Amino acid sequence: MSFGLFSLLPPVLAIVLALATRNVIPALFCGVWLGATMLAGGNPAAGLYNSFGDFIIPSVGDEWSVTVLIYCGLFGVLIGVLQRTGGAQAIARAISARVASRRGAQGATLGLGVLIFFEDYFNALTVGSVMRPITDRMGVSREKLAYIVDSTSAPMCLLGPVSTWVVFVMGLIGTQLAAMDVNGSEYLIYLSSIPLNFYAWLALGLIVFMVVTQWDFGPMARAEERARTTGAVMAEGAQPPSGHEVEEMATVPEHQARKRNMLVPIGVLVGMIPPLFLWTGGFPENDLVTAVGEANGGQSILIATFMAVAVGLAMGMAQKLFDFREAMDIVVDGIKSMTLVYIILTLAWSIGSVTTELGTADYLVTLAEANIAPSLVPVLLFLIGALVAFTTGTSYGTFAIMIPIAMPVAMAMDLSLSLAIAAVLSGGIFGDHCSPISDTTILSSAGSSCDHIDHVRTQLPYAITAGVAGILAFFVAGLSGSALVGGGVGVVALVATALALRLLWTPAPRQREALVD
């Protein structure tokens, strides 16, 4: 049975409810329920029963889904291990010993944010809390610290080879590949989207530009002028979050925090993935290229993460940071920390199954082929993703809603799957950076001990600057078919916009003097 236009109702309902309630979980469930009700001939009771029996339970029960859920849990455990062993604290301490200027303090914050690429919450809380004394000492405003922390945490989680975000997105990609009956490695497809994630790259590039030149504009320029000339790192009357999450993280005494406690487990994690790819791909019976193409990406990352967790726990126990019973508590708490991810993933898989049964993707493909120029598809995916993320405050929910739509449309219109996925990912991060209700934005304020509204207000012009450059990059990439040309246009637009805004923002005399320092 073909539902035509009505096949759009479940995903549209999910989007509308997500925007209205700012909570993606009930929105996704209602989308699943509506779709199941339509398939049950309009019977809502049968639809509720079928929501679980035909969609939610089967979505959790297949081998791929279980693999994703297990390695999501293991990533949660790994984050807990790295937190309890204090590796990031030691690295930050080593960095601070070499910082002697405002530019150096900001650059060190950027460097630590890039290094902690595997989890956005851990990044935001750790980088903000450990760098705050250093930036305060060097007269860097809390607003600038929060901006650097926020604008490295989410982008780096999507630009690094492994992270909690990577396994989440891989789960969405793998499900769509199976639904479209397309062969390929979900991990390799994800890796191919990294160079095309224009907003993430441009957001990081803008931080580098601002740190090197020390040219600020908008409210951030006023905040930096205040900190530079008066020593006040926060505005008068500012109310920073309590940051209890940060206090809870500071569990390792400084003399026990060692750099190797983070570097070794992360080295194990990253280093084991290539040989595991070859092994699961049948190397050496298969040649190198064939083995990589046929590799089991999910199982490879699962095993690599398990080994990283085991190494981290062993190092913590050997250093007497915790005993075996406490190590098991870390494991349990780490798995619990991923509960929200489990729920969103399960409902995302379920609504994907519902829309497949309703023929939503087929209808969208027909509609897109008839009315939308292919070159505009990446831009539209970016803008819609940004709107959903801005109003809901969650990139995860945005990806869950948009990737099942983006991939079938890209396949039917002969567009790059990687470009379509990257457009959704970029839009999600952009909206997340602009949203005052975003969890990472809130945690960046908490970790940096910056007034939350001050953080949002000062970061917004920078996020919009990178966002406009990202729109141009996706448009040119879609028009020309060249990611290199699109990226080049984005960089030129970013620098030109930043320079123009800097020139329009006339600095006060004290600012001009400080720029010479």
Residue, then its C-alpha position, 0 to 999 in steps of 0.5 A: m500500500s502506498f501512502g504518498l504524501f501521508s507517508l511524511l506524517p511520522p517524520v514531520l510529527a517527530i520534527v514538529l514535536a521535537l521543536a515544540t517540546r525541545n525533547v527528541i525522545p517523546a517526539l521520536f516515539c510519537g512518530v513511531w506510534l503514528g506510523a504504526t497506527m497508519l500501517a494498522g489501518g488507523n487503529p491507535a491501540a493496534g498501532l501502540y502494540n505494533s510500535f513495540g512488536d513490529f518496530i522497537i523490539p526488532s530494532v534492538g534485537d538484530e546483531w548490528s543493533v546489539t553491536v552498536l549498543i554494546y560499543c556505545g556502552l563501552f565508550g561510556v566506560l572508557i570516558g569514566v576510566l579516563q576521568r578517574t585516572g586523571g590523564a587529562q589533568a596531567i596533560a593540562r598541567a604540562i601545558s600550563a607550565r609552558v604558557a606565558s601569554r594570553r595568546g598562549a593560554q588560548g592556544a593551549t585551550l584549543g590544543l587540549g580541546v583537539l586532543i580530547f576528541f573522543e567525547d563532547y561532555f568529557n571535553a567540555l567539562t575537562v578542558g574548561s575546568v583545567m584551563r580556567p585557572i591558566t586563562d584567568r591568570m593570563g587575563v582571558s575572559r571567561e566568555k572567550l574560554a567558553y567559546i573555545v571550549d564549546s567550539t572544539s568539543a562537538p566538532m572534534c567528536l565528528l572529526g576524530p576517527v573514534s568517539t561516542w558521536v562516531v559510534f552513534v552516527m555509524g549506527l544510523i548509517g549502518t541501518q540505512l545501508a541495510a534498509m537501502d540494500v547497499n553494500g559498504s562499510e558504515y565506518l568507511i562511509y563515515l570516515s569519507s564524510i570527515p573532510l566534507n564536514f565543512y562547518a566543523w572544520l570552519a568553526l575550528g579554523l575560526i578559533v585558530f584565526m582568532v587565537v593567532t590574530q587576537w582580533d575579536f568582534g561583537p560582544m566578545a571584543r567587549a568582553e576581551e577588552r574588559a578582561r585585558t584592561t581591568g582584569a575582570v574575567m567576568a562581567e559585573g553581575a555574571q552568574p556562572p553555573s555552579g559546575h557541580e559536574v566539574e567538581e565531581m570530576a576532580t577525583v584524582p590528586e594532582h600528584q597521582a594524575r599522569k599523562r600516560n593514563m590518557l595517552v596509553p588507552i587512547g593509543v590502544l583504541v586508535g592503534m588497534i582499529p587498523p589491524l582489526f579492520l584487516w582481520t575482520g575483513g579477511f586479510p591476508e586471504n583478501d587483498l588490502v583494499t578488499a579487506v578494508g572494504e569488507a571489514n566489520g567496522g562495528q565489531s572492530i571498534l567494539i574490540a578496540t574499545f574493550m581493550a582500551v577499557a581493560v588497559g585503562l582499568a589495569m593502569g588505574m588499579a596498578q597505580k592504586l587509584f581504585d581497587f577491583r570493586e571500584a573498577m567494576d563500579i566504573v564499568v556499571d556507571g559508564i554503561k548507565s551514562m549512555t542510557l540516553v544514547y540507547i533510547i534515542l538510537t532505538l527510537a531512531w532505528s524504529i522510526g527508520s523502519v516505520t518510514t521504510e514500511l510507509g514508503t517515505a523515502d521513495y516519496l521524498v526521492t520522487l518529490a526531490e527529483a521533480n522540484i529540487a536542484p541537486s546542488l541545493v540538497p546539501v544546503l537544505l539538509f544543512l539548514i534543516g538540520a541547523l533549525v532542528a538542532f537549534t530548537t531542540g538543543t540536541s545534535y543526536g536527535t537531529f542526526a536521528i531524524m535527518i540521516p534516514i531522510a538524507m541518505p535515500v534522497a542522496m542515493a536517488m539523486d546520484l549525490s555523494l552519500s558522504l556529502a549528504i551525511a556531512a551536511v546533516l552533521s554540520g547543520g546539527i553542530f551549527g544549530d547546537h552552537c547557536s542554541p542556548i538550550s544545547d547540552t554541550t553549550i550549557l556544559s561549556s558554560a559550567g566547565s568554564s564557570c562562565d555566565h551561560i547567557d554571556h557565553v551564548r551571546t558572545q559565541l553567536p556571532y562567531a558561530i553564524t560567521a562559520g555557518v554562513a561560510g559553511i552554507l557557501a561551501f556546501f552550495v559550491a560543493g553540490l554545484s561543482g561536485s568538488a569538495l576541494v572547491g567547496g572547502g576553498v570557497g568556505v575558507v575564503a568566505l570565513v576569512a573575508t567575513a571575519l576581517a570585515l566584521r573586525l573592521l566594522w567593529t572599531p576597537a577602542p584605543r586600549q584595544r588597539e594598543a593591546l593588539v600590538d602586544 
